[in-house]
Amino acid sequence: MNTPRIYAESVKSMVNSNYSEKSVDAMFQAESMLDDEMYTKQKYAGMDSSTKQGFMIYECDEISACNDVCDYYND
């Protein structure tokens, strides 16, 4: 996935369609993807692969535990 390219295409689409609702929504999605990509790059900066893998497993376990609690109270 080439997020900067998707972002650039969304900008062109938004301008060409005179800021229609659909193009503004696509722009929001592209900005969100770009933000997520930058956050991920910064979060894992300087880690070797084993440290990164351990951190990702920890995050997945934490998300899973939160989902279990949500499921318990909402089922």
C-alpha positions in Angstrom: 0.0 0.0 0.0 1.4 3.4 -1.0 -0.3 5.8 1.4 1.3 9.0 0.1 0.1 8.1 -3.4 -3.5 7.4 -2.1 -3.4 10.7 -0.2 -2.3 12.6 -3.3 -5.0 11.0 -5.5 -7.6 11.9 -2.8 -6.5 15.6 -2.8 -6.8 15.7 -6.6 -10.2 14.0 -6.5 -11.5 16.4 -3.9 -10.4 19.5 -5.8 -11.7 18.1 -9.2 -15.1 17.3 -7.7 -15.4 20.7 -6.1 -15.3 19.2 -2.5 -18.2 16.9 -2.8 -19.2 14.9 0.2 -17.8 11.7 -1.2 -14.5 13.2 -2.0 -14.2 14.8 1.4 -14.9 11.4 3.0 -12.2 9.8 0.8 -9.8 12.6 1.9 -10.6 11.9 5.5 -9.9 8.2 5.0 -6.6 9.0 3.2 -5.5 11.3 6.0 -6.3 8.7 8.6 -4.3 6.1 6.8 -1.3 8.5 6.5 -1.6 9.3 10.3 -1.7 5.6 11.1 1.3 4.8 8.9 3.4 7.6 10.5 2.3 6.6 14.0 3.3 3.0 13.4 6.7 4.0 11.9 7.5 6.2 14.9 6.2 3.7 17.5 8.6 0.9 16.3 11.5 3.2 15.4 14.8 1.8 16.7 13.6 -1.6 17.6 15.1 -4.8 16.3 12.8 -7.5 14.9 12.5 -9.6 18.1 11.8 -6.6 20.3 9.2 -5.3 17.8 7.6 -8.8 17.7 7.4 -9.0 21.5 5.9 -5.5 21.7 3.3 -6.4 19.0 2.3 -9.6 20.8 1.9 -7.6 24.1 -0.4 -5.1 22.3 -2.4 -8.0 20.8 -2.8 -9.6 24.2 -3.9 -6.3 25.7 -6.5 -5.7 23.0 -7.7 -9.3 23.3 -8.2 -8.8 27.1 -10.1 -5.6 26.6 -12.3 -7.3 24.0 -13.0 -10.2 26.4 -14.2 -7.7 29.0 -16.4 -5.9 26.5 -17.9 -9.2 25.3 -18.5 -10.3 28.9 -20.5 -7.2 29.7 -22.3 -6.9 26.4 -23.4 -10.4 25.8 
